[in-house]
Amino acid sequence: MTSITLTAAAATQIRKQIAKQGSGIGLRVGIKPVGCSGYAYTYALAEDVRIDEQRIEAFGATLLVATDHLASLEGASLDFVTEGLKQTFQFDNPNVGITCGCGESFSLKPGSGKGAIP
């Protein structure tokens, strides 16, 4: 079992987005190869649980994570933050080595499961 946590603010935002959309069961998160440092997080509302996903529940909200991304997110916390006019989900991930200057991509520390990410 992985230890990814969800803050109350992130859970509230997930519930709000599902209510606004009118359907959904949770937020699907993952990591994809992109950018100048290597990876970026992905976020999408989910209508179902896929066979290869782990379901994490907290504060009345559901987070869905593909099993092949779990090692790269081990120990991470998902929050929803407001910075000026920008509101966004944000991971605090102890597996991140370097973040690029634009803040959109990151590299993983050696041994953080990067070989499993498609």
All heavy atoms as an XYZ file, in Angstrom:
859
protein
N       0.854     -1.188      0.000
C       0.000      0.000      0.000
C       0.888      1.236      0.000
O       1.832      1.335      0.761
C      -0.888     -0.020      1.245
C      -1.849      1.106      1.304
S      -3.419      0.566      0.653
C      -4.488      1.722      1.421
N       0.571      2.165     -0.857
C       1.363      3.376     -0.971
C       0.890      4.438      0.007
O      -0.226      4.375      0.498
C       1.322      3.914     -2.416
O       2.292      4.926     -2.542
C      -0.029      4.469     -2.772
N       1.751      5.392      0.266
C       1.376      6.456      1.190
C       1.354      7.808      0.473
O       2.262      8.597      0.581
C       2.332      6.492      2.384
O       3.640      6.786      1.958
N       0.306      8.026     -0.303
C       0.052      9.316     -0.927
C      -1.071      9.949     -0.125
O      -2.083      9.298      0.148
C      -0.372      9.164     -2.398
C       0.724      8.464     -3.202
C      -0.696     10.531     -3.002
C       0.288      8.070     -4.592
N      -0.893     11.199      0.279
C      -1.924     11.847      1.079
C      -2.603     12.957      0.287
O      -2.050     13.487     -0.680
C      -1.351     12.424      2.387
O      -0.310     13.354      2.075
C      -0.798     11.317      3.278
N      -3.778     13.278      0.721
C      -4.614     14.289      0.100
C      -4.972     15.293      1.187
O      -5.438     14.905      2.247
C      -5.876     13.581     -0.422
C      -6.867     14.292     -1.286
C      -6.215     14.756     -2.581
C      -8.017     13.343     -1.608
N      -4.738     16.584      0.944
C      -5.097     17.592      1.934
C      -6.598     17.870      1.877
O      -7.271     17.564      0.882
C      -4.346     18.915      1.700
O      -4.807     19.496      0.476
C      -2.835     18.713      1.682
N      -7.097     18.493      2.923
C      -8.515     18.863      2.962
C      -8.847     19.829      1.826
O      -9.917     19.736      1.216
C      -8.861     19.476      4.317
N      -7.933     20.748      1.517
C      -8.176     21.713      0.430
C      -8.267     21.004     -0.916
O      -9.128     21.329     -1.744
C      -7.068     22.763      0.402
N      -7.408     20.027     -1.161
C      -7.456     19.270     -2.421
C      -8.744     18.468     -2.507
O      -9.397     18.426     -3.552
C      -6.238     18.358     -2.536
N      -9.135     17.837     -1.408
C     -10.368     17.049     -1.390
C     -11.578     17.939     -1.670
O     -12.470     17.567     -2.449
C     -10.519     16.343     -0.048
N     -11.611     19.112     -1.072
C     -12.713     20.050     -1.300
C     -12.787     20.431     -2.773
O     -13.864     20.463     -3.370
C     -12.542     21.308     -0.424
O     -12.599     20.917      0.948
C     -13.615     22.340     -0.710
N     -11.645     20.698     -3.383
C     -11.623     21.098     -4.792
C     -12.061     19.944     -5.696
O     -12.769     20.152     -6.677
C     -10.236     21.602     -5.195
C     -10.179     22.153     -6.599
C     -11.098     23.353     -6.830
O     -11.447     24.084     -5.903
N     -11.510     23.561     -8.064
N     -11.644     18.726     -5.379
C     -12.077     17.562     -6.165
C     -13.603     17.447     -6.105
O     -14.259     17.280     -7.140
C     -11.407     16.270     -5.648
C      -9.909     16.301     -5.958
C     -12.065     15.025     -6.274
C      -9.110     15.207     -5.244
N     -14.169     17.553     -4.917
C     -15.627     17.468     -4.767
C     -16.327     18.595     -5.540
O     -17.347     18.383     -6.192
C     -16.028     17.481     -3.300
C     -15.611     16.220     -2.541
C     -16.249     16.135     -1.151
N     -16.146     17.353     -0.368
C     -15.142     17.665      0.450
N     -14.127     16.825      0.620
N     -15.149     18.797      1.128
N     -15.772     19.810     -5.498
C     -16.349     20.947     -6.223
C     -16.324     20.708     -7.729
O     -17.304     21.012     -8.424
C     -15.581     22.242     -5.910
C     -15.899     22.852     -4.569
C     -15.099     24.133     -4.399
C     -15.355     24.780     -3.053
N     -14.527     25.996     -2.866
N     -15.206     20.196     -8.242
C     -15.101     19.975     -9.685
C     -16.056     18.885    -10.153
O     -16.644     19.000    -11.223
C     -13.660     19.653    -10.072
C     -12.772     20.869     -9.998
C     -11.385     20.646    -10.571
O     -11.091     19.612    -11.157
N     -10.520     21.618    -10.398
N     -16.226     17.840     -9.350
C     -17.175     16.785     -9.703
C     -18.591     17.339     -9.699
O     -19.380     17.063    -10.608
C     -17.028     15.577     -8.755
C     -15.705     14.856     -9.048
C     -18.208     14.614     -8.896
C     -15.343     13.797     -8.028
N     -18.931     18.147     -8.698
C     -20.263     18.749     -8.627
C     -20.502     19.665     -9.826
O     -21.585     19.661    -10.419
C     -20.422     19.515     -7.315
N     -19.501     20.442    -10.197
C     -19.622     21.363    -11.331
C     -19.819     20.592    -12.632
O     -20.624     20.982    -13.481
C     -18.374     22.248    -11.420
C     -18.427     23.280    -12.522
C     -17.183     24.142    -12.499
C     -17.205     25.168    -13.615
N     -16.010     26.008    -13.624
N     -19.088     19.494    -12.794
C     -19.192     18.673    -14.001
C     -20.502     17.878    -14.016
O     -21.026     17.554    -15.066
C     -18.004     17.716    -14.097
C     -18.034     16.817    -15.319
C     -16.772     16.006    -15.469
O     -15.722     16.563    -15.715
N     -16.875     14.694    -15.316
N     -21.011     17.558    -12.837
C     -22.259     16.830    -12.741
C     -22.098     15.318    -12.685
O     -23.075     14.586    -12.563
N     -20.861     14.854    -12.777
C     -20.580     13.417    -12.663
C     -19.109     13.223    -12.375
O     -18.305     14.135    -12.504
C     -20.959     12.680    -13.948
O     -20.116     13.085    -15.010
N     -18.762     11.992    -11.989
C     -17.372     11.659    -11.700
C     -17.252     11.007    -10.341
O     -18.136     11.153     -9.489
N     -16.167     10.274    -10.171
C     -15.950      9.603     -8.892
C     -14.707     10.098     -8.174
O     -14.515      9.824     -7.007
C     -15.859      8.067     -9.059
C     -14.678      7.701     -9.952
C     -17.155      7.506     -9.597
C     -14.291      6.249     -9.871
N     -13.831     10.813     -8.889
C     -12.618     11.287     -8.244
C     -11.676     11.944     -9.226
O     -12.030     12.200    -10.384
N     -10.464     12.198     -8.748
C      -9.417     12.823     -9.559
C      -8.370     11.774     -9.893
O      -7.818     11.133     -9.001
C      -8.775     13.988     -8.803
C      -7.690     14.753     -9.560
C      -8.294     15.530    -10.733
C      -6.964     15.711     -8.619
N      -8.109     11.602    -11.181
C      -7.063     10.684    -11.642
C      -5.776     11.492    -11.790
O      -5.759     12.531    -12.457
C      -7.481     10.073    -12.985
C      -6.458      9.133    -13.570
C      -7.017      8.403    -14.792
N      -7.952      7.379    -14.322
C      -9.203      7.270    -14.728
N      -9.705      8.122    -15.602
N      -9.992      6.313    -14.257
N      -4.715     11.041    -11.129
C      -3.424     11.725    -11.219
C      -2.375     10.752    -11.736
O      -2.494      9.537    -11.579
C      -2.969     12.310     -9.858
C      -3.937     13.368     -9.386
C      -2.784     11.236     -8.820
N      -1.353     11.316    -12.351
C      -0.267     10.492    -12.864
C       0.929     11.347    -13.210
O       0.972     12.541    -12.910
N       1.877     10.708    -13.864
C       3.105     11.362    -14.301
C       3.324     10.980    -15.758
O       3.144      9.829    -16.125
C       4.304     10.909    -13.448
C       4.114     11.365    -12.008
C       5.604     11.447    -14.010
C       5.194     10.871    -11.061
N       3.709     11.979    -16.584
C       4.003     11.686    -17.980
C       5.323     12.338    -18.371
O       5.701     13.370    -17.822
C       2.879     12.175    -18.889
C       2.755     13.692    -18.952
C       1.662     14.126    -19.915
C       1.570     15.642    -19.954
N       0.595     16.115    -20.913
N       6.039     11.721    -19.320
C       7.282     12.322    -19.816
C       6.970     13.605    -20.581
O       6.092     13.612    -21.443
C       7.848     11.266    -20.771
C       7.128     10.002    -20.444
C       5.793     10.410    -19.900
N       7.664     14.698    -20.228
C       7.422     15.987    -20.876
C       8.436     17.010    -20.385
O       9.088     16.816    -19.367
C       5.981     16.496    -20.584
C       5.818     16.907    -19.158
C       5.600     17.638    -21.493
N       8.540     18.113    -21.065
C       9.260     19.284    -20.582
C      10.765     19.163    -20.557
O      11.343     18.174    -20.973
N      11.380     20.183    -20.009
C      12.834     20.269    -20.021
C      13.497     19.447    -18.924
O      14.683     19.148    -19.012
C      13.274     21.729    -19.944
S      12.507     22.685    -18.637
N      12.751     19.044    -17.900
C      13.360     18.263    -16.823
C      12.979     16.793    -16.857
O      13.568     15.994    -16.160
C      12.993     18.844    -15.454
O      13.636     20.078    -15.262
N      11.952     16.430    -17.607
C      11.653     15.018    -17.742
C      10.218     14.590    -17.557
O       9.697     13.805    -18.322
N       9.531     15.082    -16.509
C       8.180     14.621    -16.208
C       7.279     15.780    -15.785
O       7.753     16.816    -15.328
C       8.193     13.588    -15.070
C       8.986     12.357    -15.417
C      10.284     12.206    -14.969
C       8.437     11.355    -16.212
C      11.021     11.084    -15.306
C       9.167     10.232    -16.548
C      10.463     10.103    -16.088
O      11.184      8.994    -16.433
N       5.971     15.550    -15.910
C       4.973     16.492    -15.419
C       3.819     15.683    -14.845
O       3.595     14.530    -15.234
C       4.470     17.398    -16.542
N       3.095     16.277    -13.920
C       1.924     15.619    -13.351
C       0.740     15.769    -14.310
O       0.638     16.758    -15.020
C       1.557     16.249    -11.997
C       2.627     16.063    -10.961
C       3.410     17.141    -10.552
C       2.883     14.815    -10.399
C       4.411     16.981     -9.602
C       3.868     14.639     -9.450
C       4.638     15.726     -9.065
O       5.627     15.563     -8.128
N      -0.139     14.782    -14.281
C      -1.374     14.851    -15.054
C      -2.542     14.787    -14.085
O      -2.466     14.125    -13.051
C      -1.479     13.694    -16.063
O      -1.474     12.443    -15.363
C      -0.332     13.729    -17.058
N      -3.602     15.492    -14.426
C      -4.806     15.548    -13.599
C      -6.028     15.475    -14.508
O      -6.089     16.190    -15.508
C      -4.891     16.879    -12.824
C      -3.669     17.204    -12.008
C      -2.648     17.991    -12.529
C      -3.548     16.743    -10.706
C      -1.530     18.305    -11.764
C      -2.444     17.054     -9.937
C      -1.429     17.830    -10.477
O      -0.331     18.136     -9.724
N      -6.986     14.629    -14.161
C      -8.229     14.535    -14.927
C      -9.321     13.977    -14.030
O      -9.067     13.083    -13.213
C      -8.051     13.650    -16.144
N     -10.535     14.482    -14.180
C     -11.649     13.899    -13.447
C     -11.918     12.512    -14.006
O     -11.831     12.289    -15.218
C     -12.893     14.774    -13.550
C     -12.839     16.094    -12.783
C     -14.139     16.858    -12.963
C     -12.574     15.861    -11.311
N     -12.227     11.585    -13.128
C     -12.429     10.190    -13.523
C     -13.889      9.793    -13.364
O     -14.534     10.152    -12.380
C     -11.556      9.284    -12.674
N     -14.375      9.044    -14.332
C     -15.739      8.518    -14.297
C     -15.770      7.083    -13.770
O     -16.828      6.581    -13.420
C     -16.352      8.553    -15.704
C     -16.555      9.955    -16.252
C     -17.628     10.738    -15.519
O     -18.568     10.126    -14.991
O     -17.517     11.976    -15.470
N     -14.601      6.428    -13.757
C     -14.541      5.030    -13.335
C     -13.158      4.719    -12.768
O     -12.240      5.518    -12.893
C     -14.840      4.096    -14.506
C     -13.879      4.306    -15.685
O     -12.960      5.145    -15.595
O     -14.053      3.625    -16.705
N     -13.045      3.557    -12.143
C     -11.761      3.086    -11.638
C     -11.240      2.056    -12.625
O     -11.935      1.093    -12.960
C     -11.903      2.431    -10.238
C     -10.553      1.933     -9.751
C     -12.504      3.409     -9.245
N     -10.028      2.272    -13.111
C      -9.408      1.324    -14.038
C      -8.801      0.164    -13.259
O      -8.440      0.313    -12.090
C      -8.344      2.034    -14.869
C      -8.928      3.133    -15.740
C      -7.841      3.888    -16.468
N      -8.426      4.949    -17.273
C      -7.753      6.004    -17.708
N      -6.472      6.145    -17.429
N      -8.356      6.926    -18.422
N      -8.653     -0.951    -13.926
C      -8.162     -2.165    -13.282
C      -6.737     -1.989    -12.734
O      -6.363     -2.613    -11.750
C      -8.248     -3.375    -14.229
C      -8.116     -4.661    -13.433
C      -7.241     -3.276    -15.354
C      -8.596     -5.883    -14.158
N      -5.945     -1.104    -13.344
C      -4.548     -0.904    -12.940
C      -4.371      0.299    -12.014
O      -3.278      0.851    -11.915
C      -3.665     -0.738    -14.177
C      -3.960      0.540    -14.957
O      -5.079      1.088    -14.822
O      -3.069      1.002    -15.700
N      -5.423      0.705    -11.312
C      -5.336      1.878    -10.454
C      -5.561      1.540     -8.987
O      -6.299      0.623     -8.654
C      -6.396      2.913    -10.848
C      -6.110      3.602    -12.145
C      -7.155      4.631    -12.501
O      -8.358      4.395    -12.301
O      -6.757      5.688    -13.016
N      -4.914      2.342     -8.150
C      -5.171      2.279     -6.718
C      -6.078      3.449     -6.366
O      -5.891      4.561     -6.850
C      -3.880      2.370     -5.919
C      -4.136      2.300     -4.430
C      -2.867      2.163     -3.635
O      -1.883      1.618     -4.099
N      -2.878      2.668     -2.427
N      -7.040      3.180     -5.511
C      -7.990      4.195     -5.067
C      -7.573      4.663     -3.680
O      -7.422      3.861     -2.764
C      -9.379      3.565     -5.040
C     -10.484      4.503     -4.751
C     -11.814      3.749     -4.817
N     -12.895      4.690     -4.708
C     -14.031      4.589     -5.347
N     -14.252      3.554     -6.133
N     -14.961      5.493     -5.194
N      -7.412      5.978     -3.517
C      -7.037      6.575     -2.244
C      -8.159      7.535     -1.860
O      -8.551      8.381     -2.665
C      -5.691      7.324     -2.370
C      -4.591      6.334     -2.781
C      -5.345      8.050     -1.082
C      -3.335      6.986     -3.297
N      -8.679      7.397     -0.643
C      -9.788      8.245     -0.215
C      -9.421      9.023      1.037
O      -8.782      8.492      1.942
C     -11.024      7.389      0.025
C     -11.461      6.695     -1.251
C     -12.839      6.094     -1.163
O     -13.665      6.604     -0.395
O     -13.075      5.119     -1.893
N      -9.816     10.294      1.051
C      -9.592     11.157      2.213
C     -10.541     12.333      2.139
O     -10.810     12.851      1.051
C      -8.147     11.647      2.249
N     -11.053     12.756      3.275
C     -11.913     13.939      3.373
C     -13.085     13.889      2.396
O     -13.490     14.900      1.845
C     -11.111     15.227      3.158
C      -9.975     15.416      4.118
C      -8.668     15.217      3.710
C     -10.210     15.770      5.435
C      -7.603     15.386      4.589
C      -9.164     15.948      6.327
C      -7.856     15.744      5.899
N     -13.612     12.696      2.138
C     -14.771     12.556      1.264
C     -14.474     12.671     -0.212
O     -15.380     12.864     -1.022
N     -13.204     12.561     -0.600
C     -12.824     12.636     -2.015
C     -11.961     11.427     -2.376
O     -11.345     10.809     -1.504
C     -12.059     13.925     -2.299
N     -11.922     11.120     -3.669
C     -11.177      9.970     -4.161
C     -10.076     10.414     -5.110
O     -10.302     11.238     -6.004
C     -12.124      9.000     -4.898
O     -13.125      8.565     -3.983
C     -11.383      7.798     -5.438
N      -8.897      9.826     -4.926
C      -7.748     10.028     -5.799
C      -7.458      8.679     -6.440
O      -7.426      7.653     -5.761
C      -6.561     10.485     -4.949
C      -5.353     11.087     -5.632
C      -5.741     12.363     -6.355
C      -4.271     11.368     -4.618
N      -7.263      8.650     -7.752
C      -6.961      7.422     -8.482
C      -5.572      7.544     -9.081
O      -5.258      8.530     -9.760
C      -7.988      7.191     -9.584
C      -9.426      7.078     -9.090
C     -10.400      7.181    -10.245
C      -9.618      5.780     -8.338
N      -4.719      6.520     -8.828
C      -3.338      6.546     -9.279
C      -3.015      5.222     -9.949
O      -3.236      4.154     -9.360
C      -2.367      6.762     -8.095
C      -0.935      6.873     -8.587
C      -2.751      7.982     -7.279
N      -2.472      5.268    -11.166
C      -2.048      4.057    -11.856
C      -0.956      3.374    -11.041
O      -0.061      4.040    -10.498
C      -1.534      4.386    -13.255
N      -1.026      2.064    -10.938
C      -0.067      1.329    -10.110
C       1.374      1.544    -10.561
O       2.276      1.548     -9.729
C      -0.395     -0.178    -10.073
O      -0.466     -0.669    -11.412
C      -1.698     -0.432     -9.370
N       1.604      1.755    -11.868
C       2.978      1.971    -12.319
C       3.507      3.375    -12.002
O       4.669      3.670    -12.241
C       3.151      1.634    -13.800
C       2.258      2.429    -14.723
O       1.332      3.111    -14.242
O       2.489      2.364    -15.940
N       2.685      4.239    -11.423
C       3.131      5.575    -10.999
C       3.295      5.666     -9.482
O       3.785      6.677     -8.974
C       2.142      6.643    -11.447
C       2.050      6.780    -12.934
N       1.289      7.736    -13.537
C       2.620      6.077    -13.948
C       1.387      7.626    -14.845
N       2.191      6.612    -15.111
N       2.883      4.633     -8.771
C       2.896      4.684     -7.306
C       4.284      4.921     -6.720
O       4.439      5.718     -5.801
C       2.283      3.405     -6.728
C       0.780      3.249     -6.944
C       0.327      1.875     -6.465
C       0.010      4.352     -6.246
N       5.297      4.241     -7.239
C       6.645      4.402     -6.676
C       7.141      5.840     -6.811
O       7.815      6.355     -5.922
C       7.619      3.439     -7.351
N       6.805      6.485     -7.908
C       7.239      7.874     -8.133
C       6.476      8.881     -7.283
O       6.904     10.014     -7.134
C       7.061      8.238     -9.607
O       7.823      7.367    -10.404
N       5.336      8.457     -6.727
C       4.521      9.342     -5.894
C       4.533      8.933     -4.424
O       3.842      9.543     -3.604
C       3.080      9.363     -6.418
C       2.898      9.997     -7.796
C       1.502      9.733     -8.327
C       3.193     11.478     -7.739
N       5.302      7.911     -4.074
C       5.377      7.420     -2.693
C       5.765      8.554     -1.738
O       6.749      9.253     -1.943
C       6.399      6.287     -2.591
C       6.573      5.750     -1.198
C       5.336      5.020     -0.668
O       4.618      4.408     -1.471
O       5.115      5.085      0.541
N       4.953      8.772     -0.721
C       5.227      9.808      0.271
C       4.771     11.198     -0.129
O       4.933     12.153      0.632
N       4.176     11.338     -1.319
C       3.752     12.649     -1.808
C       2.436     13.079     -1.162
O       1.650     12.253     -0.704
C       3.600     12.631     -3.325
N       2.226     14.385     -1.164
C       0.975     14.964     -0.668
C       0.411     15.867     -1.762
O       1.141     16.688     -2.321
C       1.246     15.784      0.596
O       0.064     16.420      1.026
N      -0.885     15.702     -2.060
C      -1.544     16.546     -3.047
C      -2.337     17.625     -2.326
O      -3.152     17.331     -1.454
C      -2.480     15.719     -3.937
C      -3.215     16.512     -5.022
C      -2.222     17.113     -6.026
C      -4.228     15.636     -5.735
N      -2.088     18.872     -2.713
C      -2.770     20.016     -2.117
C      -3.425     20.820     -3.239
O      -3.139     20.622     -4.420
C      -1.746     20.887     -1.377
C      -2.380     21.865     -0.395
O      -3.609     21.840     -0.200
O      -1.619     22.656      0.193
N      -4.300     21.745     -2.876
C      -4.862     22.702     -3.815
C      -4.491     24.070     -3.282
O      -4.849     24.424     -2.152
C      -6.383     22.557     -3.933
C      -6.961     23.424     -5.015
C      -6.836     23.071     -6.344
C      -7.614     24.607     -4.701
C      -7.359     23.882     -7.356
C      -8.137     25.425     -5.696
C      -8.010     25.050     -7.021
N      -3.722     24.823     -4.078
C      -3.182     26.091     -3.594
C      -3.631     27.258     -4.464
O      -3.901     27.106     -5.655
C      -1.637     26.061     -3.534
C      -1.153     25.037     -2.533
C      -1.038     25.778     -4.890
N      -3.680     28.425     -3.833
C      -3.972     29.672     -4.526
C      -2.754     30.566     -4.390
O      -2.300     30.840     -3.277
C      -5.207     30.360     -3.909
O      -6.325     29.473     -4.015
C      -5.520     31.667     -4.611
N      -2.222     30.984     -5.543
C      -1.083     31.902     -5.571
C      -1.467     33.059     -6.475
O      -1.472     32.917     -7.693
C       0.168     31.184     -6.096
C       0.631     30.051     -5.202
C       1.731     29.195     -5.828
O       2.003     29.344     -7.046
O       2.302     28.388     -5.095
N      -1.832     34.167     -5.873
C      -2.329     35.301     -6.650
C      -3.643     34.914     -7.308
O      -4.574     34.470     -6.643
N      -3.710     35.022     -8.630
C      -4.915     34.645     -9.368
C      -4.895     33.181     -9.795
O      -5.879     32.681    -10.325
C      -5.072     35.534    -10.605
C      -5.269     37.024    -10.331
C      -5.320     37.807    -11.640
C      -6.535     37.264     -9.518
N      -3.781     32.519     -9.590
C      -3.623     31.130    -10.026
C      -4.068     30.155     -8.929
O      -3.629     30.245     -7.795
C      -2.153     30.872    -10.381
C      -1.875     29.492    -10.902
C      -0.402     29.337    -11.235
C      -0.088     27.927    -11.667
N       1.340     27.741    -11.910
N      -4.950     29.241     -9.295
C      -5.379     28.176     -8.394
C      -5.046     26.855     -9.069
O      -5.404     26.660    -10.237
C      -6.879     28.248     -8.123
C      -7.300     29.473     -7.369
C      -8.783     29.443     -7.065
O      -9.582     29.049     -7.898
N      -9.147     29.845     -5.864
N      -4.387     25.947     -8.348
C      -3.959     24.708     -8.975
C      -3.727     23.600     -7.960
O      -3.450     23.862     -6.789
C      -2.671     24.951     -9.792
O      -2.339     23.784    -10.507
C      -1.509     25.345     -8.914
N      -3.849     22.363     -8.435
C      -3.415     21.235     -7.627
C      -1.897     21.252     -7.632
O      -1.266     21.611     -8.630
C      -3.915     19.910     -8.229
C      -5.382     19.679     -8.019
C      -6.281     19.839     -9.045
C      -5.859     19.308     -6.767
C      -7.636     19.621     -8.856
C      -7.211     19.101     -6.550
C      -8.101     19.258     -7.604
N      -1.310     20.862     -6.510
C       0.146     20.892     -6.400
C       0.619     19.735     -5.535
O       0.133     19.554     -4.416
C       0.575     22.226     -5.785
C       2.052     22.413     -5.651
C       2.362     23.823     -5.163
O       1.928     24.800     -5.752
N       3.089     23.914     -4.073
N       1.564     18.962     -6.060
C       2.160     17.876     -5.294
C       3.364     18.374     -4.514
O       4.163     19.157     -5.021
C       2.642     16.751     -6.221
C       1.617     15.701     -6.492
C       0.970     15.648     -7.707
C       1.308     14.745     -5.534
C       0.025     14.662     -7.964
C       0.370     13.764     -5.775
C      -0.275     13.723     -6.998
N       3.497     17.905     -3.291
C       4.732     18.012     -2.525
C       5.270     16.586     -2.544
O       4.767     15.717     -1.839
C       4.455     18.481     -1.102
C       5.724     18.577     -0.266
O       6.838     18.451     -0.833
O       5.611     18.752      0.957
N       6.252     16.345     -3.415
C       6.717     14.991     -3.690
C       8.184     14.838     -3.300
O       9.057     15.448     -3.914
C       6.524     14.682     -5.177
C       6.817     13.252     -5.537
O       7.387     12.504     -4.758
N       6.420     12.872     -6.737
N       8.471     13.998     -2.293
C       9.856     13.823     -1.857
C      10.727     13.098     -2.878
O      11.944     13.051     -2.728
C       9.713     12.988     -0.577
C       8.448     12.228     -0.770
C       7.541     13.164     -1.538
N      10.140     12.564     -3.940
C      10.886     11.846     -4.969
C      11.406     12.742     -6.085
O      12.131     12.287     -6.961
C       9.997     10.749     -5.581
C       9.531      9.789     -4.516
O      10.325      9.187     -3.816
N       8.220      9.677     -4.359
N      11.028     14.025     -6.057
C      11.468     14.962     -7.086
C      12.898     15.392     -6.797
O      13.225     15.797     -5.682
C      10.525     16.184     -7.158
C      11.112     17.277     -8.037
C       9.163     15.758     -7.666
N      13.736     15.280     -7.835
C      15.125     15.697     -7.705
C      15.290     17.162     -8.055
O      15.655     17.987     -7.237
N      14.981     17.516     -9.307
C      15.171     18.870     -9.808
C      13.893     19.327    -10.498
O      13.267     18.556    -11.221
C      16.337     18.926    -10.816
C      17.644     18.514    -10.138
C      16.469     20.308    -11.431
C      18.797     18.317    -11.098
N      13.498     20.571    -10.273
C      12.359     21.172    -10.962
C      12.909     22.185    -11.945
O      13.834     22.938    -11.619
C      11.422     21.871     -9.960
O      10.998     20.921     -8.989
C      10.208     22.447    -10.650
N      12.351     22.222    -13.155
C      12.850     23.167    -14.157
C      12.509     24.603    -13.755
O      11.664     24.834    -12.894
C      12.286     22.840    -15.535
S      10.561     23.271    -15.747
N      13.131     25.551    -14.396
C      12.940     26.958    -14.090
C      11.511     27.434    -14.271
O      11.034     28.287    -13.542
N      10.791     26.856    -15.238
C       9.411     27.285    -15.472
C       8.445     26.637    -14.481
O       7.290     27.028    -14.391
C       8.979     26.968    -16.898
S       8.862     25.213    -17.284
N       8.911     25.617    -13.748
C       8.086     24.979    -12.737
C       7.089     23.973    -13.279
O       6.274     23.439    -12.541
N       7.141     23.693    -14.580
C       6.172     22.797    -15.192
C       6.643     21.348    -15.244
O       5.839     20.448    -15.416
C       5.833     23.267    -16.608
C       5.146     24.619    -16.636
C       3.806     24.629    -15.910
O       3.039     23.668    -16.061
O       3.543     25.600    -15.191
N       7.944     21.111    -15.163
C       8.429     19.736    -15.236
C       9.489     19.501    -14.161
O      10.003     20.425    -13.548
C       8.988     19.425    -16.627
O      10.113     20.216    -16.908
N       9.806     18.213    -13.960
C      10.722     17.836    -12.894
C      11.415     16.533    -13.253
O      10.978     15.798    -14.141
C       9.974     17.682    -11.566
C       8.878     16.654    -11.623
C       9.127     15.325    -11.329
C       7.589     17.017    -12.002
C       8.118     14.373    -11.405
C       6.577     16.082    -12.075
C       6.838     14.750    -11.780
N      12.492     16.264    -12.555
C      13.152     14.967    -12.679
C      12.970     14.228    -11.361
O      12.713     14.831    -10.323
C      14.643     15.139    -12.995
O      15.300     15.751    -11.901
N      13.074     12.921    -11.433
C      12.942     12.097    -10.233
C      14.312     11.743     -9.696
O      15.272     11.590    -10.460
C      12.166     10.820    -10.562
C      10.706     11.038    -10.954
C      10.122      9.763    -11.534
C       9.897     11.507     -9.757
N      14.414     11.607     -8.388
C      15.652     11.167     -7.764
C      15.930      9.737     -8.212
O      14.995      8.969     -8.458
C      15.531     11.207     -6.236
C      15.411     12.596     -5.668
C      15.245     12.537     -4.176
C      15.029     13.919     -3.576
N      14.704     13.862     -2.153
N      17.180      9.351     -8.309
C      17.499      7.969     -8.665
C      16.804      6.985     -7.717
O      16.725      7.212     -6.512
C      19.024      7.901     -8.492
C      19.483      9.314     -8.664
C      18.369     10.157     -8.090
N      16.249      5.929     -8.297
C      15.576      4.899     -7.499
C      14.141      5.256     -7.129
O      13.535      4.588     -6.304
N      13.557      6.277     -7.758
C      12.194      6.694     -7.419
C      11.144      6.135     -8.373
O      10.091      6.712     -8.530
C      12.100      8.230     -7.416
O      12.887      8.759     -6.393
N      11.441      5.025     -9.016
C      10.437      4.373     -9.858
C      10.302      4.928    -11.246
O       9.357      4.624    -11.943
N      11.269      5.727    -11.711
C      11.114      6.339    -13.023
C      11.111      5.340    -14.169
O      10.557      5.599    -15.214
C      12.164      7.414    -13.272
C      13.577      6.899    -13.489
C      14.497      8.050    -13.754
C      15.898      7.541    -14.074
N      16.806      8.602    -14.348
N      11.687      4.168    -13.966
C      11.704      3.169    -15.024
C      10.328      2.611    -15.329
O      10.089      2.094    -16.404
N       9.388      2.733    -14.423
C       8.059      2.176    -14.623
C       7.107      3.119    -15.332
O       6.046      2.717    -15.764
C       7.457      1.797    -13.266
N       7.493      4.373    -15.468
C       6.589      5.355    -16.079
C       6.664      5.220    -17.583
O       7.749      5.291    -18.154
C       6.937      6.786    -15.635
C       6.790      6.881    -14.118
C       6.061      7.806    -16.324
C       7.297      8.157    -13.533
N       5.526      5.033    -18.241
C       5.520      4.878    -19.703
C       5.926      6.139    -20.420
O       5.812      7.214    -19.941
C       4.075      4.504    -20.010
C       3.268      4.808    -18.819
C       4.208      4.960    -17.664
